[in-house]
Amino acid sequence: MKALQVTASLLIFSASLFFTKTVNAQVPVIRIDGSSTVFPITEAMAEEYQTSKRGKVRVTVGISGTGGGFKKFCRGEIDVQNASRPIQTGELEKCREKSIRFLELPIAYDATAIIVSPKNKWLKSITVAELKTMWSPKAQGKVMLWSDVNPEWPKEKMKLFGAGSDSGTFDYFTEAVVGKSKSSRGDYTASEDDNTLVMGVANDANAIGYIPLAYAEENISKLRIVPVVGGDKAPKKNEPVIPGRATVESGDYFPLSRPVFIYVAEKSLAKPEIVEFVNFYMKNSPTIVPEVKYVPLPLEAYTIGQDHLKTKKFGTVFSGHTEIGIKIDQLMKRETAQ
């Protein structure tokens, strides 16, 4: 009798397990990957959306960097790509090879913050030229001390922290500062995880790094953000400018302000939950973007994004490369004209 009861219990458990797996398998999944910079925005959006759907849709958000995400996106492995820079020529070619068409939707503006430890009391500002001296490939093994960059700075060994090579922040920073995308010294601590960079810089007076502004502001008790002097092409040529909403919106924080994006695959738009999620994203960005410490676009930008989704305006308004210092109003003109 006991054996029969055990067998019956096992059958009930197995049936219950099978039913649970079947139900879970039927829940639509929206697959997102890419930029760690854009991750906080999309993660917040995904949480809000899933709550509104009461478990009827699941959203997964990975962090493999902008470059790593585009590899997956152009293989058709994900629905939505988080990107902290526009799609590049090589990535466009990969997508064409797989017949991947896409919507390009700007969602916010970000700034790359130069960070040091609060223990560093002497670095009041830094110029783009000094950053180039510090980070260019020819600096590797040669520019090792702070005084190698500026003789007025201490004769102490610098410890450098920055984005990994799959990061869109790495691409943008190297192009904006060094003059060529992916052109950087290699002898520094690199990571696609911005929290790793925060921890590396926070307690070392001789450390310096670059991370998205949102992560810097989130950890402002552990870090100090260094004002940047943008140089001849900057609106304020010789003035140190601290990154923030006002200086990003005005374009004064030059050249380290940039738009960030999501890309949505055409084939994924055949799924109603994808269309609904993207509409939800555009509709709620004016509220959620500033909540996670990014700079929102004008309301019109999100309306244009919804229109592009509705009319399926595929492609990019960029020419396969990153443009340095593009202002919000310039971006808006392109989006309106598309």
N, C-alpha and C positions, 0 to 999 in steps of 0.2 A: 504493500500500500504506500509506504514511504517512498519507494522507488518511483511509483507512478506519480506521486505528488511532486517529486523533484523534477521528473521529466516534464510534467505539465508546466511547472514554474519556468523551466528553461525555455520551453516553447513560447510561453507568454513573453518572456524577456527578449527572446530572439525576434519575435514578431514586433514588439515595441521598438526595438533597436532598428529593425528594417524600416518601420513606419517613420521613425525620426529621421533616418538617413534619407528616405524618399522625400519627405517634406522639405528637408534642408536642401536637397538637390534641386528642388523646384523653385527655390528662391533665386530670383535673378541677381547676378553679381556684376557690378560695374568695376572694371579693373583700371586702376590709375597708378602711374609710376612717374619717376623723373626727379625733378629738382628738389633739393632739400630746402632751398630758399622759398619755393612756392608751397612746400609741404604744409606749413602751419595754416595757410589760408584754406587749402583744399581739405585738410583734415577737419578743420572747424566746419566747413561747408558739408562735408560728408556726415559728420555727427548730427548736424541739424536736419539734414535731409532724411537720414535713417530714422531719426526720432519722429519726423513728420509722417513717415511711411509705416511706422509701428511694426518694424521687422519684416516688411514685405519685400524689401530690397536690401541687399548687402553691398557696401562699398569698401573696397580694399585700396589702401594708399601706400605705395612703396617709396623708398628713397634710393635710387641708383644713380643720382646725378642727372643733369640735363642730357649730357652725351649718352650715358648708359640708358636713359629712358627712351631717347630717340632710336636707339638700336632696336629696342623691343617694339616701339611704336611702328617703325618702318618694316618690321617683320610681321606685323598684324597681331602681336601678342597682347596688346592692351587697347583699351577703348579711349582713354584720355591721357595726354602727356602733359605733365607740369614742366614748364621751361622758364629759366631765368634769362634767356636770350632768344632771339629769333632763330628759326631753323636755318642751318647752314647748307651751303651748296652740296657737299658730299651727302648730307642727310636727305636733301631733296632728291638726289639721284637714287639713293637707296629706296626711298618711298615710291618713286616712279617705277623702279624695277618690279616692285610688288603690287603695282596699281593701287597704292594707298593715297587717296585724296583726303583732304582734311580742311577743317575750319581752324583758323588762327584767331584766337580771342584774347586781346589784352585784358588783364583783370586788375592790375594795380601798378604802382611804381614802387621801386625799392632803391635803396642806396647801399653801397658797400662801405662799411665803417672801418676805419683804421683804429685798432685797439691796442692798448697797453695795460699793464697792471697799475692799480692805484699806488703801488709802491714806487712807480716811476714818477718822480716829481719834476723832472727837468725838461721833458719833451712837451713843449707848449703847442707846437704846430709842426706840420711837415709839408714840404712841397712835392708836387708830382715829379719834379726832376730828382729829388732825393729818393722818392720811392722807386724811380727807374734805376738809379744807381744801386739801390739795395736789392732789387728783384730781377734785374736783367740777367740773361744767361752768362754773360762775361763776368758777372760778380761772383760766380760759383768758385769757392776756394780762395778768393782774393779779397772780396769785401766782407770781412769777418767781424770787424770791430765797429762799434758805433762811430768812432772817430774816422773810420775809413769812408764814411758817408759824408760827415760834416766834422771838420777838425775841432769845432766848438763842443762836440758831444764827447762823452766819456770814452776812455780807452778800455772799454769792456766788450766782451764777446756778445754779439747779438744772437738771439734765439728766435728764429723765424717760424711762423705758423700761417698756413694758408690752405686754400681749397685744393682738393685733389684734381687730377687731370680730366676726370669725367664730369666735373662740375661746370655749370654755366657761369658761376661766379668766377671760376678760374679763367674761363675763356674771356669774359668781359674785362676782368681786372688786368690781365696781361695785354689785351689790345688797348685798353684805355691808358695804361701806365707805361708799358714797355713799347707799345706801338705795333705789336703783332700778336694775334691770338695764339695761345699755347706756348709763347716764348717766355720761358722763365728759368731761373736757376733751379736746380733739382735738390740742393742740399738744405731742405727745410722740412719741417713736420707737416705732412699733407694729409687731409682727411675730407671726405664728403660729409662727415658728421660735424656740424658746426659746434655742437656741445663739446666735442673733443678739443676743438680749437680754443673755446672759452676756457676750459680747464687748464690747458697748456699755458695760456697767457696770464691767467688771473693771479698767480702767486709768484711770478718771476719778474723782478724789476728790469731785467734785460731782455724780456720777450716783447715781440711786436707781431701783430697778425692782421688779417683782414677777414671780415665775416659780414653777412647781411645785417643791415641796421636793426631789423626786428629782433634778431638774436642778441645784438649788443645791448639794446634797450631793455630786453627781458632780463639781462644779467648785469645791469648797470651798477649794482652794489658790489660786483666782483671786478669790474673793468672800468677803464677810463677811455672815452672816445676822443681821438685826436683830431682837431680841426685841420683841414686840407687847404693849401694854397694852390689853386687850379692852373695858374700860369696865363700866358698871353691870350688864349682862346676862351678863357673863363669870363663870365659877366663881371665878376669882381677879381680882376687880374692878380693883384698882390695881397688880397685880404684872406686871412684864414677863415674858412667857413665850416661850421659844424653841421653835420647832417641832421635833418629833421623834416617834418612835414612841410613847413614854410619854405625852407631852402631847396627842397626837392621840387615842390610845385612851381617855384619861381625859376628853377634851372640854375640857381646860384651855386649849388653844390655840384661842381663840375670838376672832373668828368665822370664821377663815380655814381651818378644817378641813372636809372634805366627802367624801362617797362618790363613787366613779367607777364607770362602768358599761360593759357591752357590751349592745347591742340586736341581736336576731336576727330576721330577717324570717320570717314563717310560711311563705311560699312556698319559701324556701330550705331549710326543714326537710324538704322532699320529697327532698332530696339526701342520701344516707347519709353522705357525707363531712362535711357540715355538722354533722349530729347528732354524729358521732364527734369532730369538732374541738371542739365546744362542751363535750362531756363531758370531753374531754382538758383543756380550759381549766379547768373547775371542779375536776377531780381534781388538777391540778398547781399551782393558784394558791397553796396554802399554802406551797409551796416556792419558786416562781418570783417571786411578788410581793415578798417581802422581799429576794430576791437583787438585784432592780432598784431597791431602796431605797424601796418603798412600804409602807404599813401593811396587813398582811393582815387579813381579816375572821376571826371565829371559824370553826372547822372546820364548825360547823353551817350556816353561811351557804352554803357551797359544796355541802353535801349538799342543802339546800333548793333551790339553783339546779339541781342535777341532777334533783330531783323535779319542779320546774316545767317543765323540758325534757321529761321523760317524760310528764307529764300535760297538757302544752301549756297552761299558765296564761298566757294572753296579757294584755297591758295593763300599766299603770303603777300603782304604789302612791302616786305623787305626784299632785297635782291640776293639773298643767300649769304649775307654776312651781317655782322653786328655793326650798328651805327652808334658812334660814341656821342653822348651828350644830347640825344634827341629829346626835345621838350614835350610836355604833355600836349600843348596846342598843336605842335607839328605832327604828333602821332594822330591826334583827332582829325586833322585835315586829311590824312591818308585814309583813315578808316571811313570817313564820310564819303571820300571820292571812290572807294573801292567798288 
